[in-house]
Amino acid sequence: MKFKHHLVYDSSHEIEYMLEGGDYNLSRLVVDTTLENLTTRKKVIPIVSIYAQEEEMFWDLTLDREDMEETLSKNLKIMEKFEDYERCQEIVNGIKFIQSKKSNGNKTKNKR
């Protein structure tokens, strides 16, 4: 899998903290990549490859298409914490888009 973004951190402890919502830049990257791929047909979307220098270990962060709504919802809280309200609105719009696709898909299935 090819990653457009790469990050380097000192240790896996830093990475764990970052993944728990302690890093604005990573959350922004996750949100932006998710929003850019709302209409993709890819099952798995590459987000970022992360390298922990102390352990000499790579972590590849990907997103399953089915998890987009949940991912956006979790990151909405993080963006609120960092007061990025413009991105919050984009997230809300993205969630509404996903939900409308789901409801339109169900209507199509029910008509058959």
VEXDOVO-219371 format. One record per residue (C-alpha): residue number from 0; residue in one letter; x, y, z. Coordinates in pm, whole numbers. Layout:
<rs>
NUM,A,X,Y,Z
...
</rs>
This chain:
<rs>
0,M,0,0,0
1,K,135,340,-95
2,F,116,626,157
3,K,115,991,59
4,H,196,1104,415
5,H,480,996,647
6,L,548,1098,1007
7,V,845,1027,1235
8,Y,827,1017,1615
9,D,1083,930,1880
10,S,896,638,2038
11,S,587,423,2023
12,H,470,595,2344
13,E,446,922,2152
14,I,254,747,1878
15,E,8,594,2127
16,Y,-54,937,2282
17,M,-100,1088,1938
18,L,-348,817,1834
19,E,-557,881,2145
20,G,-632,1233,2028
21,G,-333,1420,2160
22,D,-209,1532,1821
23,Y,-398,1792,1621
24,N,-197,1736,1302
25,L,-267,1363,1289
26,S,-639,1415,1354
27,R,-649,1683,1085
28,L,-478,1445,845
29,V,-728,1167,926
30,V,-1024,1403,880
31,D,-898,1555,557
32,T,-813,1217,404
33,T,-1152,1078,505
34,L,-1337,1375,359
35,E,-1134,1356,37
36,N,-1237,991,-2
37,L,-1610,1009,74
38,T,-1696,889,-275
39,T,-1411,642,-320
40,R,-1472,281,-407
41,K,-1153,174,-229
42,K,-1220,-64,56
43,V,-909,44,250
44,I,-777,400,237
45,P,-413,470,331
46,I,-379,766,568
47,V,-22,784,697
48,S,286,571,760
49,I,440,647,1100
50,Y,792,558,1211
51,A,899,517,1576
52,Q,1275,579,1589
53,E,1354,415,1925
54,E,1188,87,1830
55,E,1273,118,1459
56,M,913,28,1389
57,F,660,141,1126
58,W,289,185,1190
59,D,60,216,891
60,L,-264,395,961
61,T,-545,303,723
62,L,-920,354,713
63,D,-1181,99,613
64,R,-1453,261,405
65,E,-1721,119,640
66,D,-1561,306,934
67,M,-1573,656,781
68,E,-1873,781,979
69,E,-1735,656,1311
70,T,-1390,799,1233
71,L,-1535,1140,1152
72,S,-1749,1136,1468
73,K,-1450,1057,1691
74,N,-1239,1324,1525
75,L,-1519,1581,1555
76,K,-1460,1579,1931
77,I,-1088,1626,1880
78,M,-1140,1917,1639
79,E,-1377,2077,1891
80,K,-1107,2040,2159
81,F,-862,2223,1934
82,E,-1131,2479,1838
83,D,-1107,2409,1464
84,Y,-1471,2491,1404
85,E,-1439,2522,1028
86,R,-1317,2164,1009
87,C,-1594,2065,1254
88,Q,-1851,2192,1004
89,E,-1683,1996,725
90,I,-1699,1684,943
91,V,-2069,1735,1015
92,N,-2134,1779,642
93,G,-1934,1463,571
94,I,-2133,1263,827
95,K,-2459,1388,675
96,F,-2334,1288,328
97,I,-2251,935,449
98,Q,-2589,902,622
99,S,-2775,1023,313
100,K,-2589,768,98
101,K,-2689,495,345
102,S,-3055,598,348
103,N,-3064,632,-32
104,G,-2906,289,-65
105,N,-3169,140,164
106,K,-3449,301,-39
107,T,-3307,154,-359
108,K,-3280,-192,-202
109,N,-3637,-173,-65
110,K,-3780,-84,-409
111,R,-3651,-405,-569
</rs>
